[in-house]
């Protein structure tokens, strides 16, 4: 009998994902789960998911999960971490959540140096609520609320959250990755693992921004969406590290 070389991570429940075809949430879930398994921290991990496509994350992660009001995951995670300092606490948030209604929460959590980890999924649009323009939607991007494309003179420029949060002293590790090909998936997993390791060391706020597709609301096939992410999204949101601890930078 051949050895099993690929299996579902123990930190993921044995259920099917509900996400749309071509959506990257399933990949990102798996990477987070693999990291929890490898670090042996699933039993002490508490996740917080707010409103958005990730609202059903409690159905998938095999650890304790909280639901938070829209945008309030960092505030809830702060309370969890302060009351359970030995727990490993993470938030799993989309761009419509984190960069819009939850901007204040994520900025101040990072400024305070809360010892939590945020997985920030950026697909440049509101997913679950129907495809409205998000703070991260690109200039000229067509959405349900910008049918002629986003215009800078009325909506401003798309917000680069990683670059902004990296300016705060409380932020210890801020990086942007993508999961559009195997090489980037490996880099994304390494970044997620580093973020959790820094939390385990007792340091401050960590965030991994993951560029993702949303074929349904982009009005594209999964293959077209992957190409748009590569040509458009990564061009405006360059991959890389924006804040790292000194020992990591060496």
N, C-alpha and C positions, 0 to 999 in steps of 0.2 A: 504494500500500500504506500503510495507516495506521500511525502510529508506535506502538510498544509502550509503554504507560504503566503497566503493572503486571506484575511478573514475580517469580519466586522470587529471594530474595536470594542472592548468590554464597556467602555464609557458611552457607547451608543446603544439604545434599546433596539431590539429586533423588530422594528416596524418600518413600513414604507414611508418615505417622505411625501409630503403633499405638494411640494414645490413644482412650479411649471417646468416643462421640458426646456433644457438649456440653462436654467437658473443655476448659479454657482453656490447657492446656500448649502446644498448637500455636500459639495466638496469641502467647503469651509467647516461645516459641522464635523466631518470626518477628521480633518486636520486637528481641530481642537480636541476631539476625543482621543486621537492617537497620542497627542501630547500628554493628556491627563493619564493615560495608561502608562506611558513611558516614564513619567515622573512619579507614578504610584500615588497620585493625590486625589483620585476620583472620590473616595469616601470622605474627604475633608473639603471638597469643593462645593461652592454654592454659586449658582448662576442666576443672573437677573435679566429677564427679557421684557421689553416694553411692548407697546402697540406697534404693529408693522408685520411684515412677512414672517418675522421671527417670533411672533406672539405664541406660536405653538411649540417653541423650543423645549418646553417641559415634556413634550411627548417623545422627544428624541434623545436628550442627554440623560444618562443614567446616574445623575447626581441630584442633589437637592436644587430646586429651582424656585425662584420668586417671579411673580408677574408684577410689573410696575405700570403706572399710568404713562400715557404717551410722553416720552422725553425725560421721564423721571428716574430711569434706571440708575444713573450715577448717584442720585440722592439716596435711593433705596440701598444700593450697594455700599454706600458710605456708612449707613446705619448698621448694616449686616456686619461689615468688617470691624467697626468699632465695638460692636457688642460681642463679636466672635473673632478676636484678633488672630487666633491660630488657624482660622479657616482660610481657604484660598477662594477669593471672590472675583468673579468676572461678570461684565455686562456684555450682551450681544445685541448690537444696535445697527439700524439702517441709517442712511443719510437723511431721509425725511424726518426721522426721529431725532437723531443726535445733532444734526446741523441746523435744525429749524426750531421746533418747539422745545427741544432739550439743550439749546446752545448754552444757556446760563448754567445748567447743571454740569455739563461736561467741562466748561471753562473753569468753574470754581472748584470742581473736584480735582482737576489737574493743578490749579493754582495752590490748593491746600496740600498737594502731594499725597492725596489719599492712596493707600496701599492696595489699590485694586487694578485689575487689568480689563481693558476695554477692547473688544473685537468689533471694529467699525466697518460695516459692509457698505461700500459706496458704489451704487449703480446709477447715480445721477438722475434719479427719478423717485417719486413716491410709488411704491410697488403695490401693497395690499389695498390701498384706498382708491386706486383707479388710474394711476399714471399722471398725476399732476406734476407741475414743475417743482423741483426741489432747489434748495440753496446751492446744490452742487451741479445742477443741470448746466450744460455747456451753452455758450453763446450760439444762437440760431438753432438750438435743439428744439424740436417740435414735441410738445407734450399736450395733454388735454387742456391745460390752462395757458398754454402758449402755442396756439395752433399755427401762428406765423413765425414761430421760433423765439427763443429768449432774446430779449434786447437789453443791452447794458444800460441804456439811458433810462429804462423804466424798472428793471429788475436788478440792476447792479451786476457785478462780475461774480462768477461762481466762487464759492468760498473754498479755499484750500485749508481744511481743518488741521491737517498734520503740521503744516508749516506754522499755523497760528499757535497751536498748543505747544509747539516746540520752543516758543519764546518764554514760556512760563517756568519759573525756577522749580516748581514742585514736580514738573514732568521729568521723569528719569529716562524713559525709553519711548520714542515715537518713531514709527517706521511705516512706510507704505509699500504694499506688495500686491501681487495679482495672482490669480489661479487659472490663467488662460492657457497654460501649457505645462507639461511635466516639470520643466526646469523651474518655472516660477512657482509651481506648487511646492517643490522642495524648499525653495527660499522662503515661501510663506510659512511653511511648517516650522522652519528654523527660527523665524522671527516670533511666531506664537510661543514656541518653547522658551525662547530667551525672555519674553515678556513675563511668563509665569515664573521662571527662575529668579528674575529680579524681584518679583513680589515675595517669593519664598525667602529671599535674603533679607527681607524687611525694608526694602527701599520704597521709593514713592511711586507715583502714578505711571502706568505703562499703557500704551495704546498701539494696536496694530490695525492700520487701515488696509482693507482688502478691496481692491477694485473688482467689481462683479458685473455680470450681464443681467439684463432684464428683457429677454426677447419679447415677452408678451406685451409689455407696455412700451417698448421701443418700436413695436410693429415690425419685427424682423424674425427671420428664422434663427435657430440657435447658431448656425454657422455664420450667418450675416452678423449676428450680435457679437460673436467672438472677434470677427474682423473689425467691427466698429470700436470695440474696446481697445484693440491693439493700435488702431490708427488714430483714434480721436481721444479716448479717455486717458490713455497713458501719456499722450502728447501734452495734455493740459495738467494732468496729475502725475508727474514723473515718479517712478519708483525709486526707493532708496531710504536711507536712515536720516532722520532729521534731528534726533536727540538721542544720545547714547551715554551711559555712564563712562567715566574715564577708563575704568578697567576693561570695558568692552571695546572702546575706541582704540586701545593700544594694539 
